[in-house]
């Protein structure tokens, strides 16, 4: 009988959780948004054209939306109750507002909020469930009370949904250990191969 050897079992590969889920939405050349979920908080990043404000509202229309408006220097937590300038919330429930840089005629600004806040004017963001949002951008910057110039075209506003979710954990593929010829290989608990010459 030909010589045989026991199957070779590779060293186990540890399962490495993925980083927090990130998503990206581009509504126009003037407004791209990214978001990342970290526990009970979500961090949003706006990339907008210099000289314009950008806004994201949680809700399906301006008649009832929880809005965050940003320009190149700041962001404000606001409420929209109709086709008019949103009003600044008494409770500012966004944190970590920062301008992370300007390049190529675009500025990048970042802010964080809880999925559920204690402010009655804020909408709840439910993980793994599509959330209705409105978005817009317009000319100029924002004043201290949140005053902005009106957006001027149908292409600078719209409706969409975003889904905030966790990324599933993944593991690296199992690679057999290279070596001399043997009569067996085990790549995983589901697949073992033997051969004989």
Steps between C-alpha positions, in 0.01 A plus 500: 500500500632848430615710791237732631496785747232651716301797364666837554289744697588869461532727798162648590436850369346739751174668408557874473191722539453755226535868580177694558267506199548792268281619219518768236239700315566752223199712412673751273848622420449757776405257780636161602422345837665213687392348828640248748324330790676466835277341762209734571655790308535575131759735354416683177753657264393757242718586199361820350599770255681797654266799522189287548311357796381137515211357701366159594153458647353192667143483372319482170437872442583849625166512681635278778872431497789483745770687308875550528639788294874540445733743332879496492532615861215352704186287515171569680223269623174647366132428438302556183123548519431628148646652185704757687835533674535227768512624858792434734422245772532610860676170569796446270524119488789472258856468625852481364440762232824551310625620164746235389641690204446670166630365169404525135235760567326277756483524878449204733308535825413231753246467782360230729161436658329230704260266324251604768528841667303656785378790282134467394577686177760241394404198295608153609738314271426128518787265422445264204181681395488743204464858625331762283723801441489825310811676375587837355783742431507866412714810455678684778574420860294473816462779756517449877128426530500257210378738231580381147422606146232296326603219266434616147433198274317168499835322467629635830249322723331161523378201701668168570541230765807398698545180697738511795626151576788301649747323272493121545812338643719327242789260516805467279509205257672187622826433311659156527856494628739434208740206534611168353254269325269311732195280460262733678399861533239651728399855407203529733275277705277465191766393250776238529673341198721189482688351206719197418736449209 
